[in-house]
Amino acid sequence: MKTLRHLLAATALTTSIVGFSPIPAEAGNGQDFPNTKCTCQGCDSNGGDLTGQCDTVCKDKTVYAKGSEPYDYCKKDDNGSGTTK
């Protein structure tokens, strides 16, 4: 019984770590997804989020799958060195 509790705890921990990691959606930067709506986190002039077409708001940034977000997203400080969406 004790082993089962340890196994369940380890599984829950692993699941939560994996669940909080941003998951690249497909493959590419914002300009590779011209017909997809995205949110650029922190890109607004006031530091807020900016939502629009991926090829505009996330042009040279890595785009991640939306997960719990309403749209796929990119991050302000991402220079697009990643090659995944």
Secondary structure, DSSP 8 states (H G I E B T S, - for coil): -HHHHHHHHHHHHHHHHHHHS--EEEEEEGGG-TTSEEEEET-STTSS-EEEEHHHHTTTSEEE--TTSSSEEEETT--S-----
